Amino acid sequence: MWAILVLLLLVLSLLGGMIWRNFERLETMRAYVTYAHRIQQVATDIQASLTDYFISQNRDLQGHRLSRLTAEILDLGSDDHHVAPETPAQLRDLQSSIQDFTDRRATPEQQEARLLKALSITSAIMEVEALNREAMLEDISHSTRTEIALVFATVLTLLVLVGIFLRYRILAPLNDLRKLLLRLAEEDFTPIAAQQIDPLLMPVFNSYNVMVERLAGLEEEKRHYAESLEAKVNAATHALLEQQTDLSRSEKLAAVGELAAGIAHELRNPLAGIQMSCANLAREITDPDQTQRVSLIIEELKRMGRLLNELLDLSRHTPAPVTEFDLSKMIRNLLGLLRYQVPADIRLSIETPETVVCQLPESRIRQCLLNLVLNSAQAIGRQQGSIGIRVDCEAGNFVSLTIWDTGPGFNDDLLNGGVRAFVTGKPGGTGLGLAMVQRFVRELGGSLQLGTTSSGGASVRLRMPRRLQ
């Protein structure tokens, strides 16, 4: 835009300069024409003087006229509007010839010759001036044509640039705007680039871009809302299906639990009698080989008794009493007792604040921690290892208990599928211990999470509220 304005000013300047130069040339030509007219008048006066001289032979009258001519020639000599450079010298010769004519000592023949010489000089001056004036007029004509051609070329260039400007800076953006308006119906909210837009059209395109950005924002909000709504529907559907699955599984487990509880209750008494009889038999037998066999039978009977007790505990839903106690103190006392139940090669450690006051079923939490620590000890076996308990107080009303060990860790089935009854990775295990712990923690409103330590061992994290509401 600025380039076109500058070019327009240049064209106007050229036109003004050309007009001014032509005006000056006209003034110069007028001065030259006036100068030539005066020379021609001098020649006419000389011719008239020569004619009168031949007719009247009156030297006094001719002297008066020639004096006036001398003054005129002197004035022409001081004028700078001559064209030929030799004109001033010729005027001086003409003035000298006329002055010689007025000399009274000259004979009539000499005076006649001097008048003829003056007339010849005047004719030469007029001829030279005419030739130089024609050359000057030719130069002026050529310069004028050149300037006119330059002005026309500049105007043509200006028109071409204006056309290009209109094509690329106004018409093209307007055409793009038309296309974008058509694409709005197809929900294409691409804004138009404003780098090549004329400032006069900038408000229009800025308003369009603001409108497009607003429409794009509304469309994006609509899309996000639709996606969020779809995600919520999917999540609700998934949760409903999980609840239905859990309900079905719970019903099945409840039925199995009732059946298992009945069977366990019926089997415990016979097993207790068999175990007591085997113990009495072991005391009466003196054969070491037979004594070892009976001891193996007693151990298996004890294992069956523990399995039946776990089945009965799993089937019970009797809520434990809630008491206020110091969790840190309870864990320290528990580890003091566990040092006599785990092998000496296993190191026990605890990381807990000085005091963590909780209002929970203390006996059930104690039993859960005892089961988890004994499970870790059984996983480590007779090798050297470590078992640790870490207590973290979280923001709000929650506390986190983490039991970790340096054993072989959980298998992928447990880590991926979660804790399930009768699913275990321990040889000879039942999978009921972790299931009982998970059920208890969930009843409190908490969660159980299985993990793996950096050394590859097992990690069980219990997260539960510090106080029951």
PyMOL commands that set and color helices and strands:
alter all, ss='L'
color gray80, all
select helices_A, chain A and resi 2-56+59-78+87-101+108-184+202-284+288-315+327-338+362-380+412-417+432-443
alter helices_A, ss='H'
color red, helices_A
select strands_A, chain A and resi 323-326+346-351+357-360+385-393+398-405+447-452+458-465
alter strands_A, ss='S'
color yellow, strands_A
deselect
rebuild
show_as cartoon
